[in-house]
């Protein structure tokens, strides 16, 4: 029985490691956002935290952003495009242990300072640790300030979970997706040319993390 289990596991591991299954799965999450249209009227621009590397920034005393740095870049770009829009940064610290690390808002402020962007005009809602807490905070703030035409910036692979969360808590917003991780119309030959087992597994891991987050919404009141 053990030999059969090892054989089956080895076959599955070989398939998900050597074929771009993770990229295909991420494409399922991101495909609805390939051709987004941004509304002409935007009153509120919101960026979800997640691009910041608090531990590396703390340790090296230099700004470190992760793979999702496009979130902050798009936030500044849209803030300049819609100068009258209210600006909101959404996120606190996902870690339970805050020692030897900076919170996401503190790292974001370092980024804003580095590019001479005035973050004093940004409202930091910084008490939440995950997506549903993020959006619940946004809903509460939105209702208190009567915000309209909210544009939410986050990674494309994460946007579907945000939409489902928004529907669950009755929060409406427009989407602005960045940080696309799936590749479109890449030939089989090209995919093998850039063969990377770690990348394949990382993409699959990201897909399952998002799917588990969506499933978990059914158990959140």
C-alpha positions as CSV (number, residue, x, y, z in Angstrom):
1,X,0.0,0.0,0.0
2,X,2.8,2.4,0.9
3,X,4.6,1.7,-2.5
4,X,1.4,2.4,-4.4
5,X,0.9,5.6,-2.4
6,X,4.4,6.8,-3.1
7,X,4.0,5.9,-6.8
8,X,0.8,7.9,-7.1
9,X,2.1,10.8,-5.2
10,X,5.3,10.8,-7.4
11,X,3.2,10.9,-10.5
12,X,1.0,13.8,-9.2
13,X,4.1,15.7,-8.1
14,X,5.8,15.2,-11.4
15,X,2.7,16.5,-13.3
16,X,2.2,19.6,-11.2
17,X,5.9,20.4,-11.1
18,X,6.9,19.9,-14.7
19,X,3.8,21.3,-16.4
20,X,2.5,24.9,-16.0
21,X,-0.7,23.8,-14.2
22,X,-0.3,26.6,-11.7
23,X,-0.2,29.2,-14.4
24,X,-3.3,27.8,-16.0
25,X,-5.1,27.9,-12.6
26,X,-4.1,31.5,-12.0
27,X,-5.4,32.3,-15.4
28,X,-8.9,31.1,-14.2
29,X,-8.7,33.7,-11.3
30,X,-7.4,36.5,-13.5
31,X,-9.1,36.1,-16.8
32,X,-12.1,38.3,-15.9
33,X,-9.8,41.2,-15.3
34,X,-7.7,41.2,-18.5
35,X,-9.8,43.9,-20.1
36,X,-11.1,46.0,-17.3
37,X,-12.6,49.4,-18.0
38,X,-12.0,52.1,-15.4
39,X,-15.0,54.4,-15.0
40,X,-14.5,58.0,-15.8
41,X,-15.9,59.2,-12.5
42,X,-14.0,58.1,-9.4
43,X,-14.5,59.6,-6.0
44,X,-12.5,57.2,-3.8
45,X,-9.3,55.2,-4.6
46,X,-8.5,52.3,-2.3
47,X,-5.3,50.2,-2.3
48,X,-5.1,46.9,-0.4
49,X,-1.8,46.3,1.5
50,X,0.3,43.3,0.5
51,X,3.1,44.8,-1.5
52,X,5.2,45.7,1.5
53,X,8.0,43.6,3.1
54,X,8.1,44.7,6.7
55,X,10.8,42.3,7.9
56,X,13.3,43.1,5.2
57,X,12.7,46.8,5.4
58,X,13.2,46.7,9.2
59,X,16.4,44.5,8.9
60,X,18.1,46.2,6.0
61,X,16.9,49.8,6.8
62,X,16.0,50.1,3.1
63,X,12.7,50.0,1.4
64,X,11.7,46.4,0.3
65,X,8.6,45.7,-1.7
66,X,7.4,42.2,-2.7
67,X,5.9,40.9,-6.0
68,X,2.8,43.0,-5.6
69,X,4.6,46.4,-5.8
70,X,2.3,47.3,-8.7
71,X,-0.4,48.0,-6.2
72,X,1.3,51.0,-4.7
73,X,2.6,52.2,-8.1
74,X,-1.0,52.1,-9.5
75,X,-2.3,53.9,-6.4
76,X,0.0,56.8,-6.9
77,X,-0.7,56.9,-10.6
78,X,-4.4,57.0,-10.1
79,X,-4.1,59.5,-7.3
80,X,-2.4,61.9,-9.7
81,X,-5.0,61.1,-12.4
82,X,-7.9,61.8,-10.1
83,X,-6.6,64.6,-7.8
84,X,-10.0,65.2,-6.2
85,X,-10.5,61.6,-5.2
86,X,-10.3,60.5,-1.5
87,X,-7.3,58.2,-1.0
88,X,-7.4,55.2,1.3
89,X,-4.7,52.7,2.3
90,X,-6.2,49.5,3.6
91,X,-4.2,47.1,5.8
92,X,-2.3,46.7,9.0
93,X,0.0,43.8,9.8
94,X,-0.8,40.2,8.9
95,X,1.7,38.9,11.6
96,X,0.9,38.0,15.1
97,X,4.4,38.7,16.2
98,X,5.3,42.3,15.4
99,X,8.8,42.3,16.8
100,X,11.7,42.8,14.3
101,X,9.3,44.0,11.6
102,X,7.5,47.1,10.3
103,X,3.8,47.2,9.7
104,X,2.6,47.4,6.1
105,X,1.4,51.1,6.5
106,X,4.9,52.1,7.8
107,X,6.6,50.5,4.8
108,X,4.1,52.1,2.4
109,X,4.8,55.5,4.0
110,X,8.5,55.0,3.3
111,X,7.7,54.2,-0.3
112,X,5.6,57.4,-0.6
113,X,8.4,59.5,0.9
114,X,10.9,58.0,-1.5
115,X,8.9,59.1,-4.5
116,X,7.9,62.5,-2.9
117,X,4.3,61.6,-2.7
118,X,2.4,63.4,0.0
119,X,0.9,60.6,2.1
120,X,-0.7,63.1,4.5
121,X,-3.7,63.1,2.1
122,X,-4.0,59.4,2.5
123,X,-6.4,57.8,5.1
124,X,-4.7,54.8,6.6
125,X,-7.2,52.2,7.8
126,X,-4.6,50.1,9.5
127,X,-6.2,47.8,12.1
128,X,-7.0,44.8,9.9
129,X,-5.0,41.7,9.2
130,X,-6.7,39.9,6.3
131,X,-9.0,40.5,3.3
132,X,-12.3,40.2,5.0
133,X,-11.2,42.5,7.9
134,X,-9.8,44.9,5.3
135,X,-13.1,45.2,3.5
136,X,-15.2,45.3,6.6
137,X,-13.2,48.3,7.8
138,X,-13.7,49.9,4.4
139,X,-17.4,49.3,4.5
140,X,-17.7,50.9,8.0
141,X,-15.6,53.9,6.9
142,X,-17.5,54.2,3.7
143,X,-20.8,54.3,5.4
144,X,-19.7,56.8,8.0
145,X,-18.2,59.1,5.3
146,X,-20.8,58.3,2.6
147,X,-18.2,57.4,0.0
148,X,-19.2,56.9,-3.6
149,X,-17.6,55.4,-6.7
150,X,-14.9,53.4,-4.9
151,X,-12.1,52.0,-7.0
152,X,-10.3,49.1,-5.4
153,X,-6.7,48.3,-6.4
154,X,-5.2,44.8,-5.7
155,X,-3.5,41.9,-7.5
156,X,-5.5,40.3,-10.3
157,X,-5.3,36.8,-8.7
158,X,-6.7,38.3,-5.4
159,X,-9.5,40.4,-7.0
160,X,-12.0,37.6,-7.3
161,X,-11.8,36.9,-3.6
162,X,-12.3,40.6,-2.9
163,X,-15.4,40.7,-5.1
164,X,-16.9,37.7,-3.3
165,X,-16.1,39.2,0.0
166,X,-17.7,42.5,-1.1
167,X,-20.9,40.8,-2.1
168,X,-21.0,39.0,1.2
169,X,-20.8,42.2,3.2
170,X,-22.8,44.3,0.7
171,X,-19.9,46.6,-0.3
172,X,-19.8,47.8,-3.9
173,X,-16.7,48.9,-5.7
174,X,-15.1,49.1,-9.1
175,X,-12.0,47.0,-9.7
176,X,-8.5,47.9,-10.8
177,X,-6.4,44.8,-11.1
178,X,-2.6,44.8,-11.3
179,X,0.3,42.3,-10.7
180,X,-1.0,39.7,-13.3
181,X,0.9,36.5,-12.7
182,X,-0.7,34.2,-15.4
183,X,0.7,34.3,-19.0
184,X,-1.6,34.7,-22.0
185,X,-1.1,32.7,-25.2
186,X,2.3,31.4,-24.3
187,X,3.4,28.5,-26.6
188,X,4.2,25.1,-25.2
189,X,7.8,25.5,-26.5
190,X,8.2,28.9,-24.8
191,X,6.8,27.6,-21.5
192,X,9.5,24.9,-21.5
193,X,12.1,27.4,-22.4
194,X,11.3,29.1,-19.1
195,X,10.9,25.9,-17.2
196,X,10.9,26.4,-13.5
197,X,9.7,23.9,-11.0
198,X,9.6,26.3,-8.1
199,X,7.6,28.8,-10.1
200,X,5.1,26.2,-11.1
201,X,4.6,25.1,-7.5
202,X,4.5,28.7,-6.3
203,X,1.7,29.6,-8.8
204,X,-0.3,26.5,-7.8
205,X,0.2,27.4,-4.1
206,X,-1.1,31.0,-4.8
207,X,-4.2,29.6,-6.6
208,X,-5.1,27.2,-3.7
209,X,-4.6,30.0,-1.2
210,X,-7.0,32.2,-3.0
211,X,-9.5,29.3,-3.4
212,X,-9.3,28.4,0.3
213,X,-9.9,32.1,1.1
214,X,-13.1,32.1,-1.1
215,X,-14.3,28.8,0.5
216,X,-13.7,30.2,4.0
217,X,-16.1,33.1,3.3
218,X,-19.0,30.6,3.7
219,X,-18.0,30.2,7.4
220,X,-17.6,33.9,8.2
221,X,-20.5,35.8,9.5
